[in-house]
Amino acid sequence: MSLAFTKMQGLGNDFVVFDAINQSLDPTPAWIRRIADRRYGVGCDQVLVAEAARRPDADFRYRIWNADGHEVEHCGNGVRCLARFLRDQGLHRGGHVSLETDAGLTRVELMDDGRVRVDMGAPILEPSAIPFEAAERRIQYELTAAGVNHDVAAVSMGNPHVILRVDDVETAPVATLGPALESHPRFPNRVNAGFLAVDSRSRGHLRVYERGVGETPACGTGACAAAVAGILNDWFDPTVTLSLTGGELVLHWQGEGQPVWMTGPADTVFEGRLATGAT
Ligand SMILES: N[C@H](CCC[C@H](N)C(=O)O)C(=O)O
C-alpha cells in the first residue's frame, strides 16, 4: 500500500507531511533523505509526521526530521502547517490543537482569518540547556567563527539558535558564515544560525541558515529566537514583526519564563502518494 503525503509550506519553508496514525512509517535517516531530495524524492526542508499522542494533555505527537535525516526538537513553520493538516485531514476538529514534540507541548490556534497562532513555549537561555559551551549565562557572547570574532546571542526554542546582528540581511555572509556557525564546536548538537537586522523597535529582517538544511526562506523557531535576542538586548519592544525572505511573522514575548507567541501562514500545496519502491 503506497503512502499518502501532503506537501505544505510556511513562508516558503516547505514540508512533506505524513499521517502516521492511519499509516505505518519507518522514518530511517536514509528514508527521510530520499523523501526530502528535490530530484529523487518529493523535496522539502523538513519531513513532519503526526502520531498518536503519548502525553495525556496533548492531542497528537508531532515529529520533525531535517532534510539531512536528523530528527530535531521543534519546527515553528512546521507546527503551523501540521495543525492545518490535522484539521484538513479530518483528524482533529475545532480551532485549537495541542501538539507534543520532543521540546514539550505546543498549543496552536487556527485563526478565522487563515493565519495560525502558536504558543511556542518559553525560550531556554541557560547555555548548558541550549546546548552551548559558555562559562556563564549572558545576553551576548563572544564567538570566533570563520576566523572572525563575533558578538552573538544564543537561544533555544527547544532547538538551538545562534543570532548575529547585522546592518543589512542582503549583504550578510549567510553562505559562508552560516555553515561555520552551524557546525561550530561550542554547539555540541550543531545550531541554526540567524542573521538579524533591526529596522525599528517593532520591525526587523532575518535570514536563517538552518541546521541540517542550509538557508531556508523562513525559520519559525529562528524568528522566535531572534525576537527573544532582540528584546533581551532592548533592540525590540515585546511585539515585533520580522520580515524573512519568504514573508512576515509576528512575534510577541513578555520576558523571561513567558512563552513566545508566533503568528503566520500555513499553506497546503498538493497531496500525493509515494510510488511503491520510490524510497
Ligand atoms: N532546522 C531546525 C528545524 C526546523 C526549524 C525551522 N524550519 C522552523 O520553522 O522552526 C533545527 O535543526 O533545529
The ligand as a Gaussian input file, in Angstrom:
#p B3LYP/6-31G(d) Opt

LIG

0 1
 N       16.428000      23.246000      11.184000
 C       15.809000      23.254000      12.519000
 C       14.448000      22.511000      12.490000
 C       13.412000      23.232000      11.656000
 C       13.234000      24.657000      12.103000
 C       12.526000      25.587000      11.122000
 N       12.138000      25.029000       9.863000
 C       11.353000      26.273000      11.795000
 O       10.412000      26.699000      11.119000
 O       11.430000      26.450000      13.041000
 C       16.722000      22.562000      13.514000
 O       17.571000      21.791000      13.078000
 O       16.581000      22.814000      14.712000

